């Protein structure tokens, strides 16, 4: 038996206590906002260099297609501001001019109406806010952006979720400490405590910054849920379980400081605590119940199948809600057998979330048929090298596929063997950003937990 995944998982869990900010990869969008909002902050030149070096040959930043719009807007606007300065903080004016010109051409193509744009959080606010600074037209109605800016100008409160993107909502009073789990929002509403947070964060990452951060509950809950689900022999420090349990309130738990509580993080937290011997009260989830399932937070614009899948797992088969939630998830399955979600760019994440929930808490012929269709879709979309991935082969998406296939009854098939071989070889390969935030981001510890637990459950192959 290969013990490497278990040893790595033990180090990962120990790191959850040692890394209170969490492990999230640096963000192009967020780093560019700090270039504009906090040029005084140490690491400014490193942030400019990071932006220039992360530009793709086609002039964009970030992931392909419409996912490139938000990071490219942020980077171009920031580098244009640096270029206008008296002395470039990194590189030459020619370097900056080339990056800005190529980025601007790419933006015009992304905004020509032919590129589908994703439903990433606040895209309808971020894009027009940044595009106006570059004199670019966008397909977005500015009504909501104008309304939120007016509320701030009048001294009225904005919805709690809006704190995450205050950097595009105009000037406002300082807010103490970390604002909206966002370095950019913190810089836009800077307080002495917020400045200390930014100095600490930039020192940890050498200049560039991640987002969202810090995310202690989100990261801990997801990591522990993958480990618990797989049965890995990893001892979880009581302090981690104590921190999750202590964070639960009447409406659940928040992803991180400055963010409102939400059903997704709450459900995964409840599931992890239950699997690890700390069964909690589940009443907080009823705060998110709607006529059509569960919302991620009250007033959510849209519907998340992964949130509802996680709620189903947290409530369990014995809950009176299990039949209704099962029907919701089965009804949301796409004709090809997959699911797609608004919190992750990959259908493999949504599909494994729904399949695992239906397998553990669903029942009946409709569930069996849905699981069969999902399994067939996963097998049909395997790449020639044994991997899975929406844009390209990835260890993360291959891990999700293996979690689904390894739990299906019947003999081990070739798809499972080839996928396992790919994952073992790709465990240390670079990982793309696939999780929905202001731009796509990479929660490194969570993805690592999914990969390690997949390697563990396929260790005998």
Secondary structure, 3 states (H helix, E strand, C coil): CCCHHHHHHHHHHHHHHHCCCCCECECHHHHHHHHHHCCCCCCHHHHHHHHHHHCCCCCCCCCCHHHHHHHHHHHHHHHHHHHCCCCCCCCCHHHHHHHHHHHHHHHHHHCCCCCCCCCCCCHHHHHHHHHHHHCCCCCCCCHHHHHHHHHHHCCCCCCHHHHHHHHHCCCCCCCCCCCCCCHHHHHHCCCHHHHHHHHHHHHHHCCCCECCCCCHHHHHHHHHHHHHHHCCCCCCCHHHHHHHHHHCECCEEECCCCCCEEHHHHHHHHHHHHHCCCCCCCHHHHHHEECCEECCCCCCCCCCHHHHHHHHHHHCCCCCCHHHHHHHHHHHCCCCCCCCECCECCHHHHHHHHHHHHHHHCCCHHHHHHHHHHHHHHHHCCCCCCCECCCCCEHHHHHHHHHHHHCCCCCCCHHHHHHHHHHHHHCCCCCCCCECCCCCECEHHHHHHHHHHHHHHCCCC
